[in-house]
């Protein structure tokens, strides 16, 4: 079976429960596994949250499914962490995690998942209704309570058609002309999408049992068939919430690619860290650290930061900055692959900013992380690329024949640099794919190749 666990309150890393406590040659019995889970459940909640943060997505899902006190942990996990874990697993493989989401976590997941470029994604909505319905009545009612009524009207208005019977005519005379599904012999429901029909039936039945008056109001609104108006209102509410999570409107988010000079960074330790309320711990956000696995100065400096509060702040800023990059680059926030790629880009640009200021001094780099917002460092890293691009554009203008005659590998490197979102086309002489700029050495390589005498002596025109 799974994960990382506890023995006497200490974290033990292993892969496979049978390896815990040195039991490499046999499987744990059910009683032994139960004692391990009980040991975990009896730890202080903050310690359990710390352990959860170090687990893989698969291990987290499995632990949540067996822990008796999972709800205490879930309340301490950020919306972004839950969303990323679900995407890493795949929704079909995360039933326990979906079932245990808090209202704010579920709302965040749906805010990202149900929309594609400000348009309601009907297919995604149908899939998520199935996941919610499969989680039982409690999850269905939670979904109804945390979801904007306009969004609920918009989704159901697209997936079904409600007809109101004529109360002045005997029901038996109308049955042949009405849809078959009804819970009250007043509103009759026709399902537009067969794939989600059973899930929607379970949801409607749960709502009817929970609050009949609300069900009647819902059916009345759906019978009016004005879901487009509801969708626009729901979109505004959703965008307002996501703006607080690093998903502002496109025009606003482009500021992350604006130039700043080195002097605009705040010097190491020149300002005290922000104070935090000890009564309200910051929700756990660990997935950026799991994604940023490159062996570069940024990662090494992150590992030097020992206080949980400071690491939580940095992780939250990285997560929000990754969201901004996705919006600015036109990526899909619902794609685990593109979330990962955007965070890698964030880490790459920050790494260049740190190298520029600190060279290879890890202690100074860690201090610089503490005194600057991650977005400021990201912008400085990108500004180094802008400075290079300006010099390259001047070089190309002065070079006879233009960029296409610069020869290999410089021509390919220049073409990558001059793209709207620059890339380092190191694949022309390295056994790796083109990638984002990550090291100052990438910039130095291009500057070295721009030497006019070397260019004329060594490179053949393409």
N, C-alpha and C positions, 0 to 999 in steps of 0.2 A: 504494500500500500504506500506510504507517503513520505514525509516532510521533515521539518526541523522541530525538535521538541524540548521538553524540560526534564531535568532530573535534579531534585533538590533545589528547584528554583533557578537552575542555570540552563542556559540555552545549549543544546547539543545539535550539531548539524549532521544530518545523515540523509541518505537516499534509500528509502525502503524501511518500513517499521521494524523489520526483522533484524536490522543492523543496530538498533538502539540498544544501549547498555551492553555492547559487545556480543549480541546474539546474532552472529553472522551466519551460523550454520543451521538455523531453524526459524520457522515463522513464529511470531508472537501469538499467544493464545488470545481468545476474546477477552478473558479477564485481565491479562496483562495490558492489552491495548486500552481497555476501559480505565485501568489505573493511571495510565499515562495521560489520558484525556482529563481525568479527574484532577491530576496534579496540575495540569495547565489551568483548568477552570478555577482552582483555588489560589492562583497567583493574584497579586494586586492588578487592577485593570490596566494601569499604565504599563506594567511589565508585559502583560498579554498583548497590548498594542505594539510594543517594541518588537516582540517576537513575530507578530503578524507581519510587520513591515519588512522583515527579512525573508519572508517565504516567497516561493514562486507562486504564480497565479493558480496553478493546479493544487498546490499544497494549501493555499488560503481557502479555496473553495471546499476542499475536503475537511479542513478543520472547522470551518463555519458549519458544515453539515452535521458534525458530531458534538460540537460544544454545547453544553447546557446553558451557557451564559453568553452566547454569541451576540445577543442584542446590545450588551454593554460595550463590546468591542466595536460593533458596526457604528454606533453613535460617535465614536472617536475617529473614524476614517473619513477623509475628505471625499466630496462628491467626485473629484477628478480621479482619485485613486480607485474608487469603486468602478467608475466607468472604464478606466484603462484595464483593470483586471478582467472585467467582463469581456472586453474586446480581445484581450490576449487569449482568453479561454475559448471564445466563441459563445454566443448566447445559448446555444443548445447544450453546451457543456457547463453552464453556470446556473443551474436551477436553484441551488441552495442560496447562492449569493443574491440572485434576483429576488428570491422570496424574503430575504432578510434585509433588503434595502430600507433605509428610513425614507420618510416622505421627501426630504430635500435631496437625497441621493437619487431617488426614482425620478423626481422632477428634472434634475440635471441630465440624467441619461436620456430622457425623452426629449428634452430641449435640443440636444445634439443630434439624436438619432432620427427624429421624425421629420426633419426639414433638410432640404437640399437647395442651397442658394435661395433661401427665403420662400421656398415653395414647399407645401406640405407633401411629404413622400407617402403616398397611399400604400405602397407595398410594405414599406417599413412600419407604418402604422398597423397594418394587418398582422404582421409578424409579432409586434410587441403586444398587441391585444392577446395573441395566442399565449405568449410567455406569461402574461399577467393572469389570464384565466386559468392556466395550468397551476399557478401558485396558490389557488384557493380563494375563498370568499374574503378573507381578511385583506389580502393583497388587492383584490378588486375594489373593495371599499376604500382602501388607502389611495389607490389610483384615482378614484372619483373625487376624493376629498382634496388631494393636492393638485389636481389638474385644473387649469382654467376652464370654466364652464364653456367658454367660447371654443376652446380647442376640442373639448368633448363633443360639442355640437358639430364642429367642422368635420371631425373624423367620422363620427357615426352618420352624419348627413351624406358623406361620400360613399359609405359602405352599405347603407341600407335605405329603404324608402318606407315611410310610415304613412298609413292611410287610416283616417278616422271614419268609423262606421256612422251611418245616419241613425241617430237615436230615435227618429220618428218612424222608422221602418223596422219591422220584426227582423231579428238577427238571422233567423233561418232563411229568410228570403234573400239575404245579402251574402250568405256564406260562399256561394259559387263565384262571386266576383271579388272576394277579398282574399288577401294572402292567408296562408294557413297558420302562421305563428302569431299568437296573442297571449298575453298573461292576464288581461282584464276584460276581454270581450268588448273593448272600446277602441283600442289602438291595435292595428294589425300591421305586421312587419314583413316586408319583402327584402330578402338579402341579395345585394348586387354582386357579391364576391363569394362564390361557393367555398373557397379555401378557408375563409375566416368565419364561416357561418356558425359552426359549433362553438367557437370561442365567444362570439358576440352573444349567442344565446345564453351561455353561462354567465356572462357579464350582466346582461339584462335581467336574468333571473335573480342574481345576487343583489342587484340594486333594488329590485321589486321587494325582496324579502327584507332588506335593510331599511328602506324608507319609501313606502308606497307613494306618498305625496310627491317626493322628489322624482320618482319614476314617471309619474303622470305629467309633471312639468317638463321633464326631458322629452317625453313622447310628443307633447304639444309643440315644443320648439322644433323638433325634427319634422313634424308634419307641415311646417311652414316653408321648408325647403329654401332657406336663405343662408346656406352654409358658407358661401363665399364671403359674405360680410363678417361672419364669425371668424373665418380663417384669417382675415386681415387683422382683426383685433387680437387674436391669439398670437399672431406673428409679432406684433408690437410688444406684447407682454413678454414673450420669449426673448426677443432681442434685448430688452431692458435687463432681464436677469443675466443673460450671457455677457453683456457688457461688463458686468462686475467680475466675470471670470476670464477676462482677457479676450473677449470676442466682440470688440466694438465694430461699428460700421466700417466698411472698406476704406472710405476716404480718411477716417480718423486713424486707422491702423497703419497707414503708410509712413507715419512719423518715425517708425522704428528703423526706416532706411534713410533717415536724414543724417547728414554729416555732422560730426562733432570732433573737436581737436582733443589732444591728450590733456590739455590744461583743464578741460571740463570735468575730468574725473576727480573724485574726492580722494585726497591722500589717505594712505593707510592709517587707521585708528585716529583720524582727525576729528571724528564725531562719535559720540557714544551710541551703542546699539539701541533700537527702540525698546521701550519698556513694554512688558507684557503682563496681563492680568493672570496671576497664578491660579486663580479660581477657574479660568476659562482656557484650558489648554488648546493649542492650535490643532485643528484636525490633521490627522496624519496624511502626508503626501510623500511617498517614497519612490514612485515609479520613475521620476527623472533620474535618480541615482542608478536605477537598474538599467536604464537605457544608455546613459552616458558612461560607457565602459571603456572608452579610449584611454590609452596610457599617455596622457598629455599633461601639461602643467595644470590645466583647469581641474582635471580629475584628481590629481595628486594634492592640489590645494584644498579641494573639497574634503578630501579624506583627513586633512589636518584640523578641520573644524570639529571640535569635540562636543560642544554644547548642543543638546537636542533642540533648544529653542532657536538657535541660529541656523542649524541645518534645516529645521522646519520652515523657517522664513525663506531661505534660499531655494528650497524645493518648491514652495508655493510660487515664488517669483518665476522660477524656471518653467513651471507648468503653465502659468498665465502667459509668459513670453512665447512659449511654444504655440499656444493658441493664436496669438497675434500673428506669428509667422505663417501659420496655416491660412489665415484669412488673407493676409497680404499676398501670399503666393498662390492663392486660388486652390488650395488643397481641400480634401474632404475631412472634416473634423471627426467623422464617424469611422475612419479607416485606421486601424491599429498600425498599419505599415506607415501611413503618412504622419501619424502622431509621432512615431519613432523617428522618422526622417527629419521632421521639423525640430525635434528636441536635439538631434545630432547636429543640425545646423546651428542651433542656438549655442550648443557647447563648443562648436568649432570656432565661431566668431569671438566668443568670450575668451577662448584659449589664446587667440591671436592678440587680443587686447592685453591679456596678462603677460604674454611673452614680450610684448613691446615695452611694457613698463618695468617688468620684474626680471626679464631674461629668464633664468632658470631658478630663481630664488623662491622656493615653495613657501617659506614662512611669510615673505612679503606679499606673495600672491594671495595667500589665505587672508592676510590682513586687509588687502584691497577688496576682496570679496565681502568682507564684513562691513566695509565703509561705503560701498556703492550698491545701488540697485542693479540687478542683473541686466535690465534693459539698457542702462547707460553703458555697461561694458560691451554688450552686444553691438550697440551702435558704434562704439569706438573700433571694435574689430572690423565691422563693415566699412568704416571710414578709411581704414588702412587699405582696403581693396579699392575704394573710390580714388584714393591718392595714387595708387598704382595705375588705375585705369586712365586717369587724367594724363599721367606721364606717357603711357602707352599710346594714347590717342595723339599726343603731340609727336611722338616718335614715328608713328605711322604716317602722319601728314608730311613729315620731313623726308621719309624714306621713299626713294624712287620706286614706283611700281605698286605701292600700297600694300595692305596686309597680305593679299594673296601671294605676293612674291617674297615674303619673309623667310620662306623655307621651313623645313621640318626640323625640330618640333615647334619652333616659335609661332608659326602661323596658326597651328591648332590651339596653342595656349592662348594666343591673343584673341582668337575667335570665341573661346570659352569665356575669357575675361570680359569681352564686350557685350555679352548677352545681358538682357534686362536684369536677370538674377544670375550674377557671375558664377561660373564653375571653374574648377581647376582641372584642366584636361590632361592630367598627368599620365593618362593611359597611353599617350603617344610614345612614352619611353619607360613606363613602369607597368608591371604586370598587375594592374588593378583598374577598376572602372573610374571614369571621370567622377569627380566628387566636389563637394563644397570646399572652399579654401578653409584650411584648419590650422596651419602652422605658418610662422613667419618665414620659414624656409621655402614655402610655396611662392611667396612674393619675391624672396631673394633669387630663386631660380629664374623667374621671368626677367628680373632686372639684370641678372648676369647675362642672359641670352640677348638682351637688348644692346649689349656693347657693340658699337658699330664695327670695330675692327674684327671682332670675333665673328660677327655676322657675315662680313664680306669674305673672310678667309676660310670659314669652315662649313657654311651651310649652302646647300644647293637650292635654287628656286623650286617651288612646287609647281 
